[in-house]
Amino acid sequence: MEEQKTPKPTEKMNWNIKPYLAMGLIALLVIILSISFFFILYRYHGVTKNLGALLSILQPVTIGLVLAYLVSPIVNFEERHLLPLFLGKMKSEKKSRKTVRAISVAGALIFVGIIIGILLQMVIPELYRSINGMIDTMPRQVNSFMEWISAYINEESELSGYLEMALTKVTEFFENWAKTDFLPQTRNLIAGLTSGVIIAVRMLFNVIIGIILSIYILMSKEALIGQSKQIVYALFSGKKANTIVHTVHKCNEIFGGFISGKILDSLIIGILCFICLYFMKMPYSVLVSVIVGVTNVIPFFGPYLGAVPSTILIMLADPIKGLYFVIFILVLQQVDGNIIGPKILGDSTGLSSFWVVFAILVGGGILGVPGMIVGVPLLAVVFYMIRNILDYVMEKKDLPQDPASFVKVEKLDLETNKLVIRPEKEVQKVEIPKKLTKNGKK
């Protein structure tokens, strides 16, 4: 008799629900905490008020930290060149270094002050002349426009009645607006000007305090760095502390390199713009060059933000030159985006165009213009940290660290722990029938 083959029992899949349950609970907890934070911040006005008061109190400290961070590369540059001149000529090396640090900090702040003063000296008189020029030319332009309308009305008698009716209604509208809205609002306008003066004085005071704090920070930056690292190594294990210190150093390299490179790039673009506009005999060349250079600090959208008011300003003086300026600014931005920018910045952020626009929109929506400037390097820092975490996890799982290796992955073989590549579909060959005759025969 033939032996009956007993069917092999089907293998049961060992499916453990605990890791998925833990991941779901963590995701739910993150969502709940995010919603709670949003509710507390935007719905409970007491928290928002206290947070605003805290930020207002810390404004001098923020100004001091930002100024010290921006000026620190200039201080380091001066120290490298001045320190060899002072070493050996004083009683102690410590005193030499302290003297060089004081000279470098003072020189850096004076240099920044001179740059700001030059910009203000260039912009304010040019702005004053531009406003005076527009005031002088505006009546002539309005008169010529009214003469053209009068001549057109005389030629088109049917249109004169409609225009007269429209002018009457517009006049009545402005009279009613002046009586009902403008005059009652003058009191609020005066109060707003008074509060604006108070805010300006307070801001000036905070800037002065911030400059003083930046001097203290720059003079003792090594001590502050040493204290920060000491706290990190005290709170974390050696391996984690090394990772934190390395990550902070790399983040500083990304952020600082982008900001300083963007400032240098904008300075070069402003100078090139002024030289070209001067030889093209454009009106308001100094003012327009400053606008283009300053707005160029904002990535992607900056050139267009600076080009719009500059074009309007030039077109008011000469419409044809305004058109020439639009062509010139497009060429200049192509040169900046393809030659000057990559040479200075390189691939400092490592972000694609989509993420650059995303960072600018989110940063601008949260912090305004400062957010548009720092949004790109901040997102680059976040991406760097995420990349390090992913590399660590992939290394633990013995999987490739290159994202390109996962593009065509279909699944992970659990037995071999190897990625299974999705097979490419073969292109089916379609035979083309022979050409038929008019009667339908081959």
MARTI-847118 format. One record per residue (C-alpha): residue number from 1; chain; x, y, z; residue in three letters. Coordinates in nm, 2 decimals. Layout:
BEGIN
{rec NUM,A,{X,Y,Z},ala}
...
***
This chain:
BEGIN
{rec 1,A,{0.00,0.00,0.00},met}
{rec 2,A,{0.11,0.34,-0.08},glu}
{rec 3,A,{0.20,0.55,0.22},glu}
{rec 4,A,{-0.02,0.85,0.26},gln}
{rec 5,A,{0.18,1.17,0.28},lys}
{rec 6,A,{0.07,1.37,0.58},thr}
{rec 7,A,{0.05,1.74,0.49},pro}
{rec 8,A,{0.30,1.96,0.66},lys}
{rec 9,A,{0.14,2.19,0.92},pro}
{rec 10,A,{0.14,2.55,0.80},thr}
{rec 11,A,{0.38,2.77,0.98},glu}
{rec 12,A,{0.22,3.03,1.20},lys}
{rec 13,A,{0.34,3.38,1.17},met}
{rec 14,A,{0.49,3.51,1.48},asn}
{rec 15,A,{0.33,3.86,1.50},trp}
{rec 16,A,{0.41,4.05,1.81},asn}
{rec 17,A,{0.17,4.34,1.87},ile}
{rec 18,A,{0.37,4.50,2.15},lys}
{rec 19,A,{0.61,4.71,1.93},pro}
{rec 20,A,{0.32,4.84,1.72},tyr}
{rec 21,A,{0.11,4.92,2.02},leu}
{rec 22,A,{0.40,5.11,2.18},ala}
{rec 23,A,{0.46,5.31,1.86},met}
{rec 24,A,{0.09,5.39,1.84},gly}
{rec 25,A,{0.08,5.51,2.20},leu}
{rec 26,A,{0.39,5.73,2.14},ile}
{rec 27,A,{0.23,5.88,1.83},ala}
{rec 28,A,{-0.09,5.94,2.01},leu}
{rec 29,A,{0.09,6.10,2.30},leu}
{rec 30,A,{0.29,6.33,2.06},val}
{rec 31,A,{-0.04,6.44,1.89},ile}
{rec 32,A,{-0.21,6.51,2.23},ile}
{rec 33,A,{0.09,6.71,2.35},leu}
{rec 34,A,{0.11,6.91,2.03},ser}
{rec 35,A,{-0.26,7.00,2.04},ile}
{rec 36,A,{-0.24,7.09,2.41},ser}
{rec 37,A,{0.06,7.31,2.34},phe}
{rec 38,A,{-0.12,7.49,2.06},phe}
{rec 39,A,{-0.43,7.53,2.27},phe}
{rec 40,A,{-0.24,7.67,2.57},ile}
{rec 41,A,{-0.03,7.91,2.35},leu}
{rec 42,A,{-0.31,8.04,2.13},tyr}
{rec 43,A,{-0.62,8.01,2.34},arg}
{rec 44,A,{-0.51,8.08,2.69},tyr}
{rec 45,A,{-0.42,8.45,2.66},his}
{rec 46,A,{-0.24,8.45,3.00},gly}
{rec 47,A,{0.04,8.23,2.86},val}
{rec 48,A,{0.07,8.43,2.54},thr}
{rec 49,A,{0.09,8.76,2.74},lys}
{rec 50,A,{0.35,8.62,2.98},asn}
{rec 51,A,{0.55,8.48,2.69},leu}
{rec 52,A,{0.54,8.81,2.52},gly}
{rec 53,A,{0.65,8.99,2.83},ala}
{rec 54,A,{0.94,8.74,2.88},leu}
{rec 55,A,{1.05,8.79,2.52},leu}
{rec 56,A,{1.04,9.17,2.57},ser}
{rec 57,A,{1.25,9.14,2.88},ile}
{rec 58,A,{1.50,8.92,2.71},leu}
{rec 59,A,{1.52,9.13,2.39},gln}
{rec 60,A,{1.86,9.30,2.49},pro}
{rec 61,A,{2.00,8.95,2.56},val}
{rec 62,A,{1.88,8.83,2.22},thr}
{rec 63,A,{2.03,9.13,2.04},ile}
{rec 64,A,{2.36,9.08,2.22},gly}
{rec 65,A,{2.38,8.71,2.14},leu}
{rec 66,A,{2.29,8.77,1.77},val}
{rec 67,A,{2.54,9.05,1.74},leu}
{rec 68,A,{2.81,8.85,1.91},ala}
{rec 69,A,{2.75,8.56,1.68},tyr}
{rec 70,A,{2.76,8.77,1.37},leu}
{rec 71,A,{3.07,8.96,1.48},val}
{rec 72,A,{3.26,8.66,1.61},ser}
{rec 73,A,{3.42,8.57,1.27},pro}
{rec 74,A,{3.56,8.92,1.23},ile}
{rec 75,A,{3.70,8.90,1.59},val}
{rec 76,A,{3.87,8.57,1.51},asn}
{rec 77,A,{4.01,8.71,1.19},phe}
{rec 78,A,{4.17,9.01,1.36},glu}
{rec 79,A,{4.30,8.79,1.65},glu}
{rec 80,A,{4.48,8.56,1.41},arg}
{rec 81,A,{4.67,8.86,1.25},his}
{rec 82,A,{4.72,9.06,1.57},leu}
{rec 83,A,{4.83,8.80,1.82},leu}
{rec 84,A,{5.17,8.73,1.66},pro}
{rec 85,A,{5.25,9.10,1.69},leu}
{rec 86,A,{5.18,9.11,2.06},phe}
{rec 87,A,{5.32,8.78,2.18},leu}
{rec 88,A,{5.65,8.82,2.35},gly}
{rec 89,A,{5.62,9.20,2.38},lys}
{rec 90,A,{5.42,9.19,2.70},met}
{rec 91,A,{5.50,9.04,3.04},lys}
{rec 92,A,{5.27,8.75,3.01},ser}
{rec 93,A,{5.09,8.56,2.73},glu}
{rec 94,A,{4.76,8.59,2.91},lys}
{rec 95,A,{4.78,8.97,2.91},lys}
{rec 96,A,{4.88,8.97,2.54},ser}
{rec 97,A,{4.58,8.76,2.45},arg}
{rec 98,A,{4.35,8.97,2.66},lys}
{rec 99,A,{4.47,9.29,2.50},thr}
{rec 100,A,{4.44,9.14,2.15},val}
{rec 101,A,{4.09,9.03,2.23},arg}
{rec 102,A,{3.99,9.38,2.35},ala}
{rec 103,A,{4.14,9.54,2.03},ile}
{rec 104,A,{3.97,9.28,1.81},ser}
{rec 105,A,{3.63,9.32,1.97},val}
{rec 106,A,{3.65,9.70,1.95},ala}
{rec 107,A,{3.78,9.69,1.59},gly}
{rec 108,A,{3.50,9.45,1.49},ala}
{rec 109,A,{3.22,9.66,1.64},leu}
{rec 110,A,{3.37,9.98,1.49},ile}
{rec 111,A,{3.39,9.81,1.15},phe}
{rec 112,A,{3.02,9.70,1.17},val}
{rec 113,A,{2.93,10.06,1.28},gly}
{rec 114,A,{3.11,10.21,0.99},ile}
{rec 115,A,{2.94,9.98,0.74},ile}
{rec 116,A,{2.60,10.07,0.89},ile}
{rec 117,A,{2.69,10.44,0.89},gly}
{rec 118,A,{2.80,10.42,0.52},ile}
{rec 119,A,{2.48,10.25,0.42},leu}
{rec 120,A,{2.27,10.51,0.61},leu}
{rec 121,A,{2.47,10.79,0.45},gln}
{rec 122,A,{2.41,10.64,0.11},met}
{rec 123,A,{2.04,10.57,0.16},val}
{rec 124,A,{1.90,10.86,0.35},ile}
{rec 125,A,{2.02,11.15,0.13},pro}
{rec 126,A,{1.93,10.95,-0.18},glu}
{rec 127,A,{1.58,10.88,-0.04},leu}
{rec 128,A,{1.54,11.25,0.05},tyr}
{rec 129,A,{1.63,11.35,-0.31},arg}
{rec 130,A,{1.40,11.08,-0.45},ser}
{rec 131,A,{1.11,11.20,-0.25},ile}
{rec 132,A,{1.18,11.56,-0.35},asn}
{rec 133,A,{1.21,11.46,-0.71},gly}
{rec 134,A,{0.87,11.28,-0.70},met}
{rec 135,A,{0.71,11.58,-0.53},ile}
{rec 136,A,{0.85,11.81,-0.80},asp}
{rec 137,A,{0.75,11.59,-1.09},thr}
{rec 138,A,{0.42,11.47,-0.96},met}
{rec 139,A,{0.22,11.79,-1.03},pro}
{rec 140,A,{0.35,11.80,-1.39},arg}
{rec 141,A,{0.26,11.44,-1.45},gln}
{rec 142,A,{-0.09,11.49,-1.30},val}
{rec 143,A,{-0.14,11.80,-1.51},asn}
{rec 144,A,{-0.04,11.62,-1.83},ser}
{rec 145,A,{-0.28,11.34,-1.74},phe}
{rec 146,A,{-0.56,11.58,-1.68},met}
{rec 147,A,{-0.49,11.76,-2.01},glu}
{rec 148,A,{-0.51,11.42,-2.18},trp}
{rec 149,A,{-0.84,11.34,-2.02},ile}
{rec 150,A,{-0.98,11.69,-2.11},ser}
{rec 151,A,{-0.88,11.65,-2.47},ala}
{rec 152,A,{-1.03,11.30,-2.48},tyr}
{rec 153,A,{-1.36,11.42,-2.33},ile}
{rec 154,A,{-1.39,11.70,-2.58},asn}
{rec 155,A,{-1.35,11.44,-2.86},glu}
{rec 156,A,{-1.59,11.19,-2.70},glu}
{rec 157,A,{-1.89,11.40,-2.59},ser}
{rec 158,A,{-2.09,11.10,-2.49},glu}
{rec 159,A,{-1.83,10.99,-2.24},leu}
{rec 160,A,{-1.81,11.33,-2.07},ser}
{rec 161,A,{-2.14,11.28,-1.89},gly}
{rec 162,A,{-2.03,10.95,-1.74},tyr}
{rec 163,A,{-1.69,11.08,-1.64},leu}
{rec 164,A,{-1.84,11.39,-1.48},glu}
{rec 165,A,{-2.08,11.16,-1.28},met}
{rec 166,A,{-1.79,10.94,-1.17},ala}
{rec 167,A,{-1.58,11.23,-1.06},leu}
{rec 168,A,{-1.88,11.37,-0.86},thr}
{rec 169,A,{-1.93,11.03,-0.68},lys}
{rec 170,A,{-1.56,11.00,-0.61},val}
{rec 171,A,{-1.55,11.35,-0.46},thr}
{rec 172,A,{-1.86,11.28,-0.25},glu}
{rec 173,A,{-1.70,10.96,-0.13},phe}
{rec 174,A,{-1.37,11.13,-0.02},phe}
{rec 175,A,{-1.57,11.41,0.15},glu}
{rec 176,A,{-1.77,11.16,0.35},asn}
{rec 177,A,{-1.46,10.96,0.43},trp}
{rec 178,A,{-1.28,11.27,0.56},ala}
{rec 179,A,{-1.58,11.37,0.78},lys}
{rec 180,A,{-1.67,11.02,0.92},thr}
{rec 181,A,{-1.34,10.83,0.93},asp}
{rec 182,A,{-1.03,11.04,0.88},phe}
{rec 183,A,{-1.10,11.33,1.13},leu}
{rec 184,A,{-1.21,11.10,1.41},pro}
{rec 185,A,{-0.90,10.88,1.36},gln}
{rec 186,A,{-0.66,11.17,1.38},thr}
{rec 187,A,{-0.67,11.14,1.76},arg}
{rec 188,A,{-0.58,10.77,1.74},asn}
{rec 189,A,{-0.31,10.86,1.49},leu}
{rec 190,A,{-0.15,11.10,1.73},ile}
{rec 191,A,{-0.17,10.85,2.01},ala}
{rec 192,A,{-0.01,10.59,1.77},gly}
{rec 193,A,{0.28,10.83,1.69},leu}
{rec 194,A,{0.34,10.89,2.06},thr}
{rec 195,A,{0.35,10.51,2.13},ser}
{rec 196,A,{0.57,10.47,1.83},gly}
{rec 197,A,{0.82,10.72,1.96},val}
{rec 198,A,{0.82,10.54,2.30},ile}
{rec 199,A,{0.87,10.20,2.13},ile}
{rec 200,A,{1.16,10.35,1.92},ala}
{rec 201,A,{1.33,10.49,2.23},val}
{rec 202,A,{1.29,10.16,2.41},arg}
{rec 203,A,{1.43,9.97,2.11},met}
{rec 204,A,{1.73,10.21,2.10},leu}
{rec 205,A,{1.78,10.14,2.47},phe}
{rec 206,A,{1.77,9.76,2.41},asn}
{rec 207,A,{2.01,9.79,2.12},val}
{rec 208,A,{2.26,9.98,2.34},ile}
{rec 209,A,{2.23,9.72,2.62},ile}
{rec 210,A,{2.26,9.44,2.36},gly}
{rec 211,A,{2.59,9.60,2.23},ile}
{rec 212,A,{2.72,9.61,2.58},ile}
{rec 213,A,{2.62,9.24,2.64},leu}
{rec 214,A,{2.78,9.14,2.31},ser}
{rec 215,A,{3.11,9.29,2.43},ile}
{rec 216,A,{3.10,9.08,2.75},tyr}
{rec 217,A,{3.01,8.77,2.55},ile}
{rec 218,A,{3.29,8.82,2.30},leu}
{rec 219,A,{3.55,8.89,2.57},met}
{rec 220,A,{3.46,8.57,2.76},ser}
{rec 221,A,{3.33,8.34,2.49},lys}
{rec 222,A,{3.59,8.07,2.57},glu}
{rec 223,A,{3.47,8.06,2.93},ala}
{rec 224,A,{3.10,8.03,2.81},leu}
{rec 225,A,{3.19,7.76,2.57},ile}
{rec 226,A,{3.38,7.57,2.84},gly}
{rec 227,A,{3.10,7.60,3.09},gln}
{rec 228,A,{2.84,7.47,2.83},ser}
{rec 229,A,{3.06,7.17,2.74},lys}
{rec 230,A,{3.12,7.09,3.11},gln}
{rec 231,A,{2.74,7.08,3.17},ile}
{rec 232,A,{2.69,6.85,2.87},val}
{rec 233,A,{2.97,6.60,2.99},tyr}
{rec 234,A,{2.83,6.62,3.34},ala}
{rec 235,A,{2.47,6.53,3.24},leu}
{rec 236,A,{2.54,6.27,2.97},phe}
{rec 237,A,{2.76,5.97,2.92},ser}
{rec 238,A,{3.09,6.01,2.73},gly}
{rec 239,A,{2.96,5.87,2.40},lys}
{rec 240,A,{2.63,6.08,2.41},lys}
{rec 241,A,{2.82,6.39,2.51},ala}
{rec 242,A,{3.07,6.35,2.22},asn}
{rec 243,A,{2.77,6.31,1.98},thr}
{rec 244,A,{2.61,6.63,2.12},ile}
{rec 245,A,{2.93,6.84,2.10},val}
{rec 246,A,{3.00,6.72,1.75},his}
{rec 247,A,{2.64,6.79,1.64},thr}
{rec 248,A,{2.64,7.14,1.78},val}
{rec 249,A,{2.98,7.21,1.62},his}
{rec 250,A,{2.84,7.09,1.28},lys}
{rec 251,A,{2.52,7.29,1.32},cys}
{rec 252,A,{2.73,7.60,1.40},asn}
{rec 253,A,{2.93,7.53,1.09},glu}
{rec 254,A,{2.62,7.50,0.87},ile}
{rec 255,A,{2.43,7.80,1.02},phe}
{rec 256,A,{2.73,8.03,1.05},gly}
{rec 257,A,{2.87,7.94,0.70},gly}
{rec 258,A,{2.54,8.01,0.54},phe}
{rec 259,A,{2.47,8.34,0.71},ile}
{rec 260,A,{2.82,8.48,0.66},ser}
{rec 261,A,{2.83,8.36,0.30},gly}
{rec 262,A,{2.49,8.51,0.22},lys}
{rec 263,A,{2.60,8.85,0.37},ile}
{rec 264,A,{2.92,8.84,0.15},leu}
{rec 265,A,{2.72,8.74,-0.15},asp}
{rec 266,A,{2.47,9.02,-0.10},ser}
{rec 267,A,{2.75,9.27,-0.06},leu}
{rec 268,A,{2.90,9.17,-0.39},ile}
{rec 269,A,{2.57,9.18,-0.56},ile}
{rec 270,A,{2.50,9.53,-0.43},gly}
{rec 271,A,{2.84,9.66,-0.55},ile}
{rec 272,A,{2.79,9.50,-0.89},leu}
{rec 273,A,{2.44,9.64,-0.92},cys}
{rec 274,A,{2.57,9.99,-0.84},phe}
{rec 275,A,{2.85,9.98,-1.09},ile}
{rec 276,A,{2.63,9.86,-1.37},cys}
{rec 277,A,{2.35,10.11,-1.29},leu}
{rec 278,A,{2.60,10.39,-1.28},tyr}
{rec 279,A,{2.73,10.31,-1.63},phe}
{rec 280,A,{2.37,10.26,-1.75},met}
{rec 281,A,{2.29,10.61,-1.61},lys}
{rec 282,A,{1.99,10.48,-1.42},met}
{rec 283,A,{1.81,10.71,-1.17},pro}
{rec 284,A,{1.84,10.64,-0.80},tyr}
{rec 285,A,{2.13,10.40,-0.86},ser}
{rec 286,A,{2.26,10.42,-0.50},val}
{rec 287,A,{1.92,10.36,-0.34},leu}
{rec 288,A,{1.83,10.08,-0.58},val}
{rec 289,A,{2.16,9.91,-0.53},ser}
{rec 290,A,{2.12,9.92,-0.15},val}
{rec 291,A,{1.77,9.78,-0.18},ile}
{rec 292,A,{1.88,9.50,-0.41},val}
{rec 293,A,{2.18,9.41,-0.19},gly}
{rec 294,A,{1.98,9.41,0.14},val}
{rec 295,A,{1.69,9.20,0.01},thr}
{rec 296,A,{1.93,8.96,-0.16},asn}
{rec 297,A,{2.01,8.83,0.19},val}
{rec 298,A,{1.66,8.66,0.18},ile}
{rec 299,A,{1.71,8.33,-0.02},pro}
{rec 300,A,{1.50,8.27,-0.33},phe}
{rec 301,A,{1.24,8.54,-0.29},phe}
{rec 302,A,{1.48,8.82,-0.19},gly}
{rec 303,A,{1.58,8.93,-0.54},pro}
{rec 304,A,{1.22,8.96,-0.65},tyr}
{rec 305,A,{1.12,9.15,-0.33},leu}
{rec 306,A,{1.40,9.40,-0.40},gly}
{rec 307,A,{1.33,9.43,-0.77},ala}
{rec 308,A,{0.96,9.52,-0.74},val}
{rec 309,A,{1.00,9.86,-0.55},pro}
{rec 310,A,{1.32,9.94,-0.74},ser}
{rec 311,A,{1.14,9.89,-1.08},thr}
{rec 312,A,{0.85,10.11,-0.97},ile}
{rec 313,A,{1.09,10.38,-0.84},leu}
{rec 314,A,{1.28,10.39,-1.17},ile}
{rec 315,A,{0.96,10.38,-1.38},met}
{rec 316,A,{0.83,10.69,-1.21},leu}
{rec 317,A,{1.14,10.87,-1.34},ala}
{rec 318,A,{1.17,10.70,-1.68},asp}
{rec 319,A,{0.95,10.41,-1.79},pro}
{rec 320,A,{1.18,10.28,-2.06},ile}
{rec 321,A,{1.47,10.27,-1.81},lys}
{rec 322,A,{1.24,10.07,-1.58},gly}
{rec 323,A,{1.20,9.81,-1.85},leu}
{rec 324,A,{1.58,9.80,-1.90},tyr}
{rec 325,A,{1.63,9.76,-1.52},phe}
{rec 326,A,{1.39,9.46,-1.52},val}
{rec 327,A,{1.61,9.29,-1.79},ile}
{rec 328,A,{1.93,9.38,-1.61},phe}
{rec 329,A,{1.81,9.24,-1.27},ile}
{rec 330,A,{1.70,8.91,-1.43},leu}
{rec 331,A,{2.05,8.88,-1.58},val}
{rec 332,A,{2.22,8.98,-1.25},leu}
{rec 333,A,{2.02,8.72,-1.05},gln}
{rec 334,A,{2.11,8.45,-1.31},gln}
{rec 335,A,{2.48,8.54,-1.26},val}
{rec 336,A,{2.43,8.53,-0.88},asp}
{rec 337,A,{2.24,8.20,-0.88},gly}
{rec 338,A,{2.47,8.02,-1.12},asn}
{rec 339,A,{2.82,8.17,-1.06},ile}
{rec 340,A,{2.86,8.39,-0.75},ile}
{rec 341,A,{2.63,8.22,-0.51},gly}
{rec 342,A,{2.76,7.86,-0.57},pro}
{rec 343,A,{3.12,7.98,-0.55},lys}
{rec 344,A,{3.07,8.15,-0.20},ile}
{rec 345,A,{2.80,7.92,-0.05},leu}
{rec 346,A,{2.87,7.59,-0.23},gly}
{rec 347,A,{2.63,7.32,-0.10},asp}
{rec 348,A,{2.63,7.45,0.25},ser}
{rec 349,A,{2.27,7.36,0.32},thr}
{rec 350,A,{2.22,7.04,0.12},gly}
{rec 351,A,{1.85,7.13,0.07},leu}
{rec 352,A,{1.66,7.09,-0.25},ser}
{rec 353,A,{1.47,7.38,-0.41},ser}
{rec 354,A,{1.14,7.25,-0.26},phe}
{rec 355,A,{1.27,7.25,0.10},trp}
{rec 356,A,{1.43,7.60,0.05},val}
{rec 357,A,{1.09,7.74,-0.05},val}
{rec 358,A,{0.92,7.55,0.24},phe}
{rec 359,A,{1.17,7.69,0.49},ala}
{rec 360,A,{1.13,8.04,0.37},ile}
{rec 361,A,{0.75,8.03,0.38},leu}
{rec 362,A,{0.73,7.87,0.72},val}
{rec 363,A,{1.00,8.09,0.87},gly}
{rec 364,A,{0.85,8.40,0.72},gly}
{rec 365,A,{0.50,8.31,0.85},gly}
{rec 366,A,{0.64,8.26,1.21},ile}
{rec 367,A,{0.90,8.53,1.24},leu}
{rec 368,A,{0.85,8.75,0.94},gly}
{rec 369,A,{1.16,8.87,0.75},val}
{rec 370,A,{1.41,8.74,1.01},pro}
{rec 371,A,{1.24,8.40,0.98},gly}
{rec 372,A,{1.28,8.41,0.60},met}
{rec 373,A,{1.66,8.47,0.65},ile}
{rec 374,A,{1.73,8.20,0.91},val}
{rec 375,A,{1.46,7.95,0.80},gly}
{rec 376,A,{1.69,7.78,0.54},val}
{rec 377,A,{1.99,7.72,0.77},pro}
{rec 378,A,{1.77,7.62,1.05},leu}
{rec 379,A,{1.60,7.36,0.83},leu}
{rec 380,A,{1.94,7.25,0.71},ala}
{rec 381,A,{2.04,7.19,1.07},val}
{rec 382,A,{1.73,6.99,1.14},val}
{rec 383,A,{1.79,6.78,0.83},phe}
{rec 384,A,{2.15,6.72,0.94},tyr}
{rec 385,A,{2.03,6.59,1.28},met}
{rec 386,A,{1.76,6.37,1.12},ile}
{rec 387,A,{2.02,6.24,0.87},arg}
{rec 388,A,{2.25,6.14,1.16},asn}
{rec 389,A,{1.97,5.96,1.35},ile}
{rec 390,A,{1.87,5.77,1.03},leu}
{rec 391,A,{2.23,5.67,0.96},asp}
{rec 392,A,{2.27,5.54,1.32},tyr}
{rec 393,A,{1.94,5.34,1.30},val}
{rec 394,A,{2.03,5.20,0.95},met}
{rec 395,A,{2.38,5.10,1.08},glu}
{rec 396,A,{2.22,4.92,1.38},lys}
{rec 397,A,{1.99,4.73,1.14},lys}
{rec 398,A,{2.27,4.66,0.89},asp}
{rec 399,A,{2.09,4.84,0.61},leu}
{rec 400,A,{2.23,5.08,0.35},pro}
{rec 401,A,{2.26,5.44,0.46},gln}
{rec 402,A,{2.22,5.59,0.11},asp}
{rec 403,A,{1.85,5.70,0.05},pro}
{rec 404,A,{1.90,5.62,-0.33},ala}
{rec 405,A,{1.93,5.25,-0.23},ser}
{rec 406,A,{1.56,5.24,-0.12},phe}
{rec 407,A,{1.40,5.40,-0.43},val}
{rec 408,A,{1.33,5.06,-0.61},lys}
{rec 409,A,{1.29,4.85,-0.29},val}
{rec 410,A,{0.99,4.62,-0.28},glu}
{rec 411,A,{1.04,4.47,0.06},lys}
{rec 412,A,{1.29,4.36,0.32},leu}
{rec 413,A,{1.38,3.99,0.32},asp}
{rec 414,A,{1.34,3.90,0.69},leu}
{rec 415,A,{1.56,3.59,0.67},glu}
{rec 416,A,{1.86,3.74,0.50},thr}
{rec 417,A,{1.79,4.10,0.61},asn}
{rec 418,A,{1.85,4.21,0.25},lys}
{rec 419,A,{1.65,4.46,0.04},leu}
{rec 420,A,{1.45,4.31,-0.24},val}
{rec 421,A,{1.45,4.53,-0.55},ile}
{rec 422,A,{1.13,4.56,-0.74},arg}
{rec 423,A,{1.16,4.39,-1.08},pro}
{rec 424,A,{1.13,4.61,-1.37},glu}
{rec 425,A,{0.85,4.54,-1.61},lys}
{rec 426,A,{0.96,4.41,-1.94},glu}
{rec 427,A,{0.85,4.61,-2.24},val}
{rec 428,A,{0.63,4.39,-2.45},gln}
{rec 429,A,{0.72,4.39,-2.81},lys}
{rec 430,A,{0.42,4.46,-3.03},val}
{rec 431,A,{0.43,4.34,-3.39},glu}
{rec 432,A,{0.33,4.60,-3.64},ile}
{rec 433,A,{0.11,4.45,-3.90},pro}
{rec 434,A,{0.20,4.49,-4.26},lys}
{rec 435,A,{0.05,4.77,-4.45},lys}
{rec 436,A,{-0.29,4.67,-4.60},leu}
{rec 437,A,{-0.39,4.75,-4.95},thr}
{rec 438,A,{-0.70,4.95,-5.04},lys}
{rec 439,A,{-0.90,4.63,-5.07},asn}
{rec 440,A,{-0.80,4.51,-4.73},gly}
{rec 441,A,{-0.56,4.24,-4.87},lys}
{rec 442,A,{-0.20,4.20,-4.77},lys}
***
